[in-house]
Structures are given as C-alpha cells and as structure tokens.
Amino acid sequence: MGVKKKNHKLKAKGLDVEFSQELADQDDLQAQARALAAKQRVQAAQSKS
C-alpha cells in the first residue's frame, strides 16, 4: 500500500507573516520544541531506511 506525500507548506493569503521570537509566549515555544522534535524523528527514520 503506497503512502502519498502531502505538501504541508502553509501559505498566507496575501499577508507577510513572520514569527517573532520576542513576541512568542510559552505555548509558541512549546509548539516550536514539539515541531523540532518531530522533524528530528522524521529525519532519523529517513536516514535508517
């Protein structure tokens, strides 16, 4: 059974959106840490195969 890869890039509709570390609250920082950990797990899994 094949797995389809989806393009998960987020696009702002005509808005210039930037993340500001100075304006990040605790939830933002936790979300960044989870995203980084997930990215590292994916990269580790891809390097094994």
PyMOL Python script that loads the backbone (N, CA, C, O; Angstrom):
from pymol import cmd

cmd.read_pdbstr("""\
ATOM      1  N   MET A   1       0.848  -1.185   0.000  1.00  0.00           N
ATOM      2  CA  MET A   1       0.000   0.000   0.000  1.00  0.00           C
ATOM      3  C   MET A   1       0.891   1.244   0.000  1.00  0.00           C
ATOM      4  O   MET A   1       1.707   1.423   0.904  1.00  0.00           O
ATOM      5  N   GLY A   2       0.739   2.085  -0.990  1.00  0.00           N
ATOM      6  CA  GLY A   2       1.580   3.266  -1.126  1.00  0.00           C
ATOM      7  C   GLY A   2       1.151   4.386  -0.204  1.00  0.00           C
ATOM      8  O   GLY A   2      -0.020   4.510   0.155  1.00  0.00           O
ATOM      9  N   VAL A   3       2.112   5.189   0.167  1.00  0.00           N
ATOM     10  CA  VAL A   3       1.837   6.336   1.021  1.00  0.00           C
ATOM     11  C   VAL A   3       1.993   7.597   0.186  1.00  0.00           C
ATOM     12  O   VAL A   3       3.029   7.817  -0.441  1.00  0.00           O
ATOM     13  N   LYS A   4       0.956   8.418   0.187  1.00  0.00           N
ATOM     14  CA  LYS A   4       1.026   9.679  -0.549  1.00  0.00           C
ATOM     15  C   LYS A   4       1.656  10.739   0.335  1.00  0.00           C
ATOM     16  O   LYS A   4       1.312  10.872   1.510  1.00  0.00           O
ATOM     17  N   LYS A   5       2.571  11.485  -0.236  1.00  0.00           N
ATOM     18  CA  LYS A   5       3.178  12.590   0.493  1.00  0.00           C
ATOM     19  C   LYS A   5       2.400  13.855   0.178  1.00  0.00           C
ATOM     20  O   LYS A   5       2.085  14.142  -0.977  1.00  0.00           O
ATOM     21  N   LYS A   6       2.100  14.595   1.215  1.00  0.00           N
ATOM     22  CA  LYS A   6       1.364  15.839   1.037  1.00  0.00           C
ATOM     23  C   LYS A   6       2.301  17.015   1.248  1.00  0.00           C
ATOM     24  O   LYS A   6       3.249  16.945   2.030  1.00  0.00           O
ATOM     25  N   ASN A   7       2.022  18.080   0.546  1.00  0.00           N
ATOM     26  CA  ASN A   7       2.769  19.307   0.715  1.00  0.00           C
ATOM     27  C   ASN A   7       2.144  20.064   1.887  1.00  0.00           C
ATOM     28  O   ASN A   7       1.015  20.546   1.791  1.00  0.00           O
ATOM     29  N   HIS A   8       2.876  20.162   2.978  1.00  0.00           N
ATOM     30  CA  HIS A   8       2.344  20.788   4.179  1.00  0.00           C
ATOM     31  C   HIS A   8       2.815  22.224   4.362  1.00  0.00           C
ATOM     32  O   HIS A   8       2.827  22.738   5.481  1.00  0.00           O
ATOM     33  N   LYS A   9       3.196  22.864   3.286  1.00  0.00           N
ATOM     34  CA  LYS A   9       3.606  24.264   3.404  1.00  0.00           C
ATOM     35  C   LYS A   9       2.373  25.116   3.649  1.00  0.00           C
ATOM     36  O   LYS A   9       1.352  24.975   2.975  1.00  0.00           O
ATOM     37  N   LEU A  10       2.488  25.986   4.610  1.00  0.00           N
ATOM     38  CA  LEU A  10       1.389  26.892   4.902  1.00  0.00           C
ATOM     39  C   LEU A  10       1.570  28.163   4.080  1.00  0.00           C
ATOM     40  O   LEU A  10       2.677  28.688   3.962  1.00  0.00           O
ATOM     41  N   LYS A  11       0.500  28.634   3.531  1.00  0.00           N
ATOM     42  CA  LYS A  11       0.569  29.851   2.727  1.00  0.00           C
ATOM     43  C   LYS A  11      -0.349  30.902   3.331  1.00  0.00           C
ATOM     44  O   LYS A  11      -1.515  30.635   3.621  1.00  0.00           O
ATOM     45  N   ALA A  12       0.182  32.075   3.513  1.00  0.00           N
ATOM     46  CA  ALA A  12      -0.624  33.197   3.958  1.00  0.00           C
ATOM     47  C   ALA A  12      -1.258  33.824   2.723  1.00  0.00           C
ATOM     48  O   ALA A  12      -0.600  33.997   1.697  1.00  0.00           O
ATOM     49  N   LYS A  13      -2.500  34.152   2.825  1.00  0.00           N
ATOM     50  CA  LYS A  13      -3.211  34.712   1.674  1.00  0.00           C
ATOM     51  C   LYS A  13      -2.940  36.209   1.565  1.00  0.00           C
ATOM     52  O   LYS A  13      -3.697  37.036   2.074  1.00  0.00           O
ATOM     53  N   GLY A  14      -1.854  36.528   0.896  1.00  0.00           N
ATOM     54  CA  GLY A  14      -1.537  37.930   0.670  1.00  0.00           C
ATOM     55  C   GLY A  14      -0.975  38.647   1.875  1.00  0.00           C
ATOM     56  O   GLY A  14      -0.825  39.868   1.847  1.00  0.00           O
ATOM     57  N   LEU A  15      -0.659  37.918   2.940  1.00  0.00           N
ATOM     58  CA  LEU A  15      -0.132  38.550   4.136  1.00  0.00           C
ATOM     59  C   LEU A  15       1.333  38.188   4.307  1.00  0.00           C
ATOM     60  O   LEU A  15       1.742  37.064   4.015  1.00  0.00           O
ATOM     61  N   ASP A  16       2.108  39.129   4.772  1.00  0.00           N
ATOM     62  CA  ASP A  16       3.503  38.862   5.091  1.00  0.00           C
ATOM     63  C   ASP A  16       3.540  38.426   6.547  1.00  0.00           C
ATOM     64  O   ASP A  16       3.399  39.249   7.452  1.00  0.00           O
ATOM     65  N   VAL A  17       3.729  37.128   6.771  1.00  0.00           N
ATOM     66  CA  VAL A  17       3.668  36.576   8.118  1.00  0.00           C
ATOM     67  C   VAL A  17       5.058  36.135   8.537  1.00  0.00           C
ATOM     68  O   VAL A  17       5.713  35.357   7.843  1.00  0.00           O
ATOM     69  N   GLU A  18       5.498  36.640   9.675  1.00  0.00           N
ATOM     70  CA  GLU A  18       6.790  36.263  10.226  1.00  0.00           C
ATOM     71  C   GLU A  18       6.600  35.881  11.676  1.00  0.00           C
ATOM     72  O   GLU A  18       5.727  36.411  12.363  1.00  0.00           O
ATOM     73  N   PHE A  19       7.427  34.954  12.135  1.00  0.00           N
ATOM     74  CA  PHE A  19       7.404  34.596  13.544  1.00  0.00           C
ATOM     75  C   PHE A  19       8.413  35.454  14.273  1.00  0.00           C
ATOM     76  O   PHE A  19       9.564  35.560  13.850  1.00  0.00           O
ATOM     77  N   SER A  20       7.994  36.061  15.355  1.00  0.00           N
ATOM     78  CA  SER A  20       8.884  36.899  16.142  1.00  0.00           C
ATOM     79  C   SER A  20       9.178  36.199  17.465  1.00  0.00           C
ATOM     80  O   SER A  20       8.277  35.992  18.278  1.00  0.00           O
ATOM     81  N   GLN A  21      10.433  35.837  17.674  1.00  0.00           N
ATOM     82  CA  GLN A  21      10.836  35.168  18.908  1.00  0.00           C
ATOM     83  C   GLN A  21      10.545  36.054  20.121  1.00  0.00           C
ATOM     84  O   GLN A  21      10.214  35.558  21.198  1.00  0.00           O
ATOM     85  N   GLU A  22      10.670  37.356  19.937  1.00  0.00           N
ATOM     86  CA  GLU A  22      10.437  38.284  21.046  1.00  0.00           C
ATOM     87  C   GLU A  22       8.976  38.286  21.490  1.00  0.00           C
ATOM     88  O   GLU A  22       8.678  38.548  22.656  1.00  0.00           O
ATOM     89  N   LEU A  23       8.068  37.994  20.563  1.00  0.00           N
ATOM     90  CA  LEU A  23       6.640  38.014  20.884  1.00  0.00           C
ATOM     91  C   LEU A  23       6.088  36.636  21.228  1.00  0.00           C
ATOM     92  O   LEU A  23       4.895  36.499  21.502  1.00  0.00           O
ATOM     93  N   ALA A  24       6.934  35.624  21.218  1.00  0.00           N
ATOM     94  CA  ALA A  24       6.481  34.252  21.475  1.00  0.00           C
ATOM     95  C   ALA A  24       6.092  34.086  22.936  1.00  0.00           C
ATOM     96  O   ALA A  24       6.795  34.540  23.838  1.00  0.00           O
ATOM     97  N   ASP A  25       4.949  33.421  23.153  1.00  0.00           N
ATOM     98  CA  ASP A  25       4.572  33.085  24.516  1.00  0.00           C
ATOM     99  C   ASP A  25       4.979  31.633  24.791  1.00  0.00           C
ATOM    100  O   ASP A  25       5.555  30.976  23.924  1.00  0.00           O
ATOM    101  N   GLN A  26       4.684  31.140  25.973  1.00  0.00           N
ATOM    102  CA  GLN A  26       5.107  29.793  26.353  1.00  0.00           C
ATOM    103  C   GLN A  26       4.521  28.733  25.422  1.00  0.00           C
ATOM    104  O   GLN A  26       5.200  27.762  25.088  1.00  0.00           O
ATOM    105  N   ASP A  27       3.277  28.910  25.002  1.00  0.00           N
ATOM    106  CA  ASP A  27       2.656  27.955  24.080  1.00  0.00           C
ATOM    107  C   ASP A  27       3.399  27.912  22.740  1.00  0.00           C
ATOM    108  O   ASP A  27       3.590  26.839  22.167  1.00  0.00           O
ATOM    109  N   ASP A  28       3.815  29.078  22.247  1.00  0.00           N
ATOM    110  CA  ASP A  28       4.568  29.140  20.992  1.00  0.00           C
ATOM    111  C   ASP A  28       5.902  28.407  21.122  1.00  0.00           C
ATOM    112  O   ASP A  28       6.305  27.667  20.224  1.00  0.00           O
ATOM    113  N   LEU A  29       6.578  28.620  22.240  1.00  0.00           N
ATOM    114  CA  LEU A  29       7.877  27.983  22.457  1.00  0.00           C
ATOM    115  C   LEU A  29       7.729  26.467  22.564  1.00  0.00           C
ATOM    116  O   LEU A  29       8.558  25.722  22.043  1.00  0.00           O
ATOM    117  N   GLN A  30       6.671  26.013  23.239  1.00  0.00           N
ATOM    118  CA  GLN A  30       6.434  24.573  23.345  1.00  0.00           C
ATOM    119  C   GLN A  30       6.102  23.981  21.980  1.00  0.00           C
ATOM    120  O   GLN A  30       6.552  22.884  21.650  1.00  0.00           O
ATOM    121  N   ALA A  31       5.325  24.694  21.197  1.00  0.00           N
ATOM    122  CA  ALA A  31       4.977  24.219  19.854  1.00  0.00           C
ATOM    123  C   ALA A  31       6.224  24.129  18.988  1.00  0.00           C
ATOM    124  O   ALA A  31       6.371  23.177  18.221  1.00  0.00           O
ATOM    125  N   GLN A  32       7.122  25.098  19.095  1.00  0.00           N
ATOM    126  CA  GLN A  32       8.373  25.059  18.336  1.00  0.00           C
ATOM    127  C   GLN A  32       9.214  23.857  18.755  1.00  0.00           C
ATOM    128  O   GLN A  32       9.800  23.182  17.908  1.00  0.00           O
ATOM    129  N   ALA A  33       9.274  23.588  20.056  1.00  0.00           N
ATOM    130  CA  ALA A  33      10.062  22.456  20.550  1.00  0.00           C
ATOM    131  C   ALA A  33       9.475  21.138  20.047  1.00  0.00           C
ATOM    132  O   ALA A  33      10.220  20.240  19.654  1.00  0.00           O
ATOM    133  N   ARG A  34       8.142  21.013  20.058  1.00  0.00           N
ATOM    134  CA  ARG A  34       7.497  19.790  19.550  1.00  0.00           C
ATOM    135  C   ARG A  34       7.748  19.628  18.059  1.00  0.00           C
ATOM    136  O   ARG A  34       8.011  18.519  17.594  1.00  0.00           O
ATOM    137  N   ALA A  35       7.672  20.707  17.310  1.00  0.00           N
ATOM    138  CA  ALA A  35       7.892  20.643  15.864  1.00  0.00           C
ATOM    139  C   ALA A  35       9.333  20.234  15.563  1.00  0.00           C
ATOM    140  O   ALA A  35       9.575  19.436  14.659  1.00  0.00           O
ATOM    141  N   LEU A  36      10.278  20.771  16.308  1.00  0.00           N
ATOM    142  CA  LEU A  36      11.681  20.418  16.103  1.00  0.00           C
ATOM    143  C   LEU A  36      11.908  18.944  16.428  1.00  0.00           C
ATOM    144  O   LEU A  36      12.600  18.244  15.688  1.00  0.00           O
ATOM    145  N   ALA A  37      11.328  18.470  17.532  1.00  0.00           N
ATOM    146  CA  ALA A  37      11.488  17.065  17.908  1.00  0.00           C
ATOM    147  C   ALA A  37      10.874  16.152  16.850  1.00  0.00           C
ATOM    148  O   ALA A  37      11.447  15.113  16.520  1.00  0.00           O
ATOM    149  N   ALA A  38       9.723  16.529  16.322  1.00  0.00           N
ATOM    150  CA  ALA A  38       9.080  15.731  15.276  1.00  0.00           C
ATOM    151  C   ALA A  38       9.938  15.703  14.014  1.00  0.00           C
ATOM    152  O   ALA A  38      10.084  14.657  13.382  1.00  0.00           O
ATOM    153  N   LYS A  39      10.498  16.835  13.655  1.00  0.00           N
ATOM    154  CA  LYS A  39      11.347  16.913  12.470  1.00  0.00           C
ATOM    155  C   LYS A  39      12.572  16.023  12.632  1.00  0.00           C
ATOM    156  O   LYS A  39      12.980  15.342  11.690  1.00  0.00           O
ATOM    157  N   GLN A  40      13.156  16.029  13.820  1.00  0.00           N
ATOM    158  CA  GLN A  40      14.319  15.200  14.074  1.00  0.00           C
ATOM    159  C   GLN A  40      13.965  13.713  14.023  1.00  0.00           C
ATOM    160  O   GLN A  40      14.763  12.911  13.537  1.00  0.00           O
ATOM    161  N   ARG A  41      12.771  13.327  14.521  1.00  0.00           N
ATOM    162  CA  ARG A  41      12.349  11.930  14.448  1.00  0.00           C
ATOM    163  C   ARG A  41      12.164  11.492  13.007  1.00  0.00           C
ATOM    164  O   ARG A  41      12.544  10.380  12.641  1.00  0.00           O
ATOM    165  N   VAL A  42      11.587  12.354  12.189  1.00  0.00           N
ATOM    166  CA  VAL A  42      11.383  12.024  10.776  1.00  0.00           C
ATOM    167  C   VAL A  42      12.728  11.868  10.071  1.00  0.00           C
ATOM    168  O   VAL A  42      12.926  10.925   9.305  1.00  0.00           O
ATOM    169  N   GLN A  43      13.639  12.785  10.329  1.00  0.00           N
ATOM    170  CA  GLN A  43      14.954  12.718   9.700  1.00  0.00           C
ATOM    171  C   GLN A  43      15.701  11.457  10.136  1.00  0.00           C
ATOM    172  O   GLN A  43      16.381  10.834   9.321  1.00  0.00           O
ATOM    173  N   ALA A  44      15.584  11.074  11.407  1.00  0.00           N
ATOM    174  CA  ALA A  44      16.239   9.871  11.893  1.00  0.00           C
ATOM    175  C   ALA A  44      15.640   8.633  11.230  1.00  0.00           C
ATOM    176  O   ALA A  44      16.365   7.708  10.863  1.00  0.00           O
ATOM    177  N   ALA A  45      14.326   8.619  11.079  1.00  0.00           N
ATOM    178  CA  ALA A  45      13.660   7.479  10.450  1.00  0.00           C
ATOM    179  C   ALA A  45      14.045   7.386   8.976  1.00  0.00           C
ATOM    180  O   ALA A  45      14.237   6.285   8.460  1.00  0.00           O
ATOM    181  N   GLN A  46      14.159   8.508   8.301  1.00  0.00           N
ATOM    182  CA  GLN A  46      14.525   8.507   6.886  1.00  0.00           C
ATOM    183  C   GLN A  46      15.976   8.068   6.691  1.00  0.00           C
ATOM    184  O   GLN A  46      16.302   7.434   5.688  1.00  0.00           O
ATOM    185  N   SER A  47      16.838   8.399   7.633  1.00  0.00           N
ATOM    186  CA  SER A  47      18.246   8.016   7.488  1.00  0.00           C
ATOM    187  C   SER A  47      18.448   6.516   7.737  1.00  0.00           C
ATOM    188  O   SER A  47      19.434   5.942   7.274  1.00  0.00           O
ATOM    189  N   LYS A  48      17.528   5.884   8.459  1.00  0.00           N
ATOM    190  CA  LYS A  48      17.613   4.442   8.713  1.00  0.00           C
ATOM    191  C   LYS A  48      17.194   3.631   7.502  1.00  0.00           C
ATOM    192  O   LYS A  48      17.668   2.513   7.299  1.00  0.00           O
ATOM    193  N   SER A  49      16.302   4.196   6.695  1.00  0.00           N
ATOM    194  CA  SER A  49      15.800   3.418   5.549  1.00  0.00           C
ATOM    195  C   SER A  49      16.544   3.699   4.273  1.00  0.00           C
ATOM    196  O   SER A  49      16.230   3.119   3.234  1.00  0.00           O
TER     197      SER A  49
END
""", "prot")
cmd.dss("prot")
cmd.show_as("cartoon", "prot")
cmd.util.cbc("prot")
cmd.orient("prot")
